[in-house]
Amino acid sequence: MLSMLGLADTPKEVIEQSEAKMKKYKAIISSMTPEERKDEKLMHDASRIKRVAKGSGDNRKRCARATERLCKDEEIAQCIPE
């Protein structure tokens, strides 16, 4: 399956690191309320970041960076025509 995705030559360590990051992103997203998932502006509030970080088992700084990254990814996805 990895060869179909163009990842056949990717080192195992890189794949494992990517999977670990995805697991953290999933934990962060799961710790958000449905409203926070829909409206990324809500995640600019420090108390929300603190709550999501605690719920995901991560620190605030990493949680804030992850939510910023997810917002940027969403903006890029909206620019892609269907």
PEKA-V998115 format. One record per residue. N is the residue number from 0. RES is the residue in three letters. PHI is phi in whole degrees, -180 to 180 (* if undefined). NEAR is the number of other ideal C-beta (glycine too) atoms within 10 Angstrom. D_LAST is the distance of its C-alpha to the last C-alpha in Angstrom with 1 decimal. Layout:
N_RES_PHI_NEAR_D_LAST + N_RES_PHI_NEAR_D_LAST
//
This chain:
0_MET_*_6_25.6 + 1_LEU_-61_10_25.7 + 2_SER_-67_8_26.0 + 3_MET_-67_7_22.7 + 4_LEU_-88_8_21.0 + 5_GLY_78_8_23.1 + 6_LEU_-111_13_25.4 + 7_ALA_-61_9_28.5 + 8_ASP_-96_7_30.5 + 9_THR_-76_12_29.5 + 10_PRO_-60_9_32.7 + 11_LYS_-58_7_33.2 + 12_GLU_-63_8_34.0 + 13_VAL_-67_10_30.7 + 14_ILE_-64_12_28.9 + 15_GLU_-64_10_31.2 + 16_GLN_-64_11_30.7 + 17_SER_-64_12_26.9 + 18_GLU_-65_10_27.4 + 19_ALA_-66_10_29.9 + 20_LYS_-64_12_27.5 + 21_MET_-63_10_24.9 + 22_LYS_-63_10_27.7 + 23_LYS_-67_16_28.6 + 24_TYR_-60_17_25.2 + 25_LYS_-62_11_25.1 + 26_ALA_-64_17_28.6 + 27_ILE_-66_24_27.6 + 28_ILE_-64_15_24.6 + 29_SER_-65_11_26.9 + 30_SER_-84_17_29.5 + 31_MET_-85_21_27.3 + 32_THR_-77_12_27.5 + 33_PRO_-56_7_24.5 + 34_GLU_-66_9_24.8 + 35_GLU_-67_19_24.8 + 36_ARG_-69_14_21.7 + 37_LYS_-81_9_19.9 + 38_ASP_-122_10_21.7 + 39_GLU_-65_16_22.3 + 40_LYS_-63_8_24.9 + 41_LEU_-64_14_27.2 + 42_MET_-81_21_27.5 + 43_HIS_-86_12_29.3 + 44_ASP_-85_11_32.4 + 45_ALA_-60_10_34.8 + 46_SER_-69_7_36.1 + 47_ARG_-70_18_32.6 + 48_ILE_-61_19_32.1 + 49_LYS_-61_14_35.6 + 50_ARG_-65_17_35.0 + 51_VAL_-66_24_31.8 + 52_ALA_-62_21_33.6 + 53_LYS_-65_13_36.5 + 54_GLY_-67_14_34.5 + 55_SER_-91_20_32.6 + 56_GLY_77_11_35.8 + 57_ASP_-121_19_34.8 + 58_ASN_-89_12_36.1 + 59_ARG_-62_14_34.9 + 60_LYS_-62_10_34.1 + 61_ARG_-67_13_31.9 + 62_CYS_-65_26_30.2 + 63_ALA_-63_20_29.6 + 64_ARG_-63_13_28.2 + 65_ALA_-66_22_25.9 + 66_THR_-67_23_24.6 + 67_GLU_-62_13_24.1 + 68_ARG_-64_12_22.1 + 69_LEU_-63_17_19.9 + 70_CYS_-65_14_19.3 + 71_LYS_-64_11_18.4 + 72_ASP_-63_11_16.0 + 73_GLU_-66_11_14.3 + 74_GLU_-62_10_14.3 + 75_ILE_-65_9_12.7 + 76_ALA_-63_8_9.9 + 77_GLN_-71_7_9.2 + 78_CYS_-81_6_9.3 + 79_ILE_-82_6_6.5 + 80_PRO_-68_3_3.8 + 81_GLU_-89_2_0.0
//
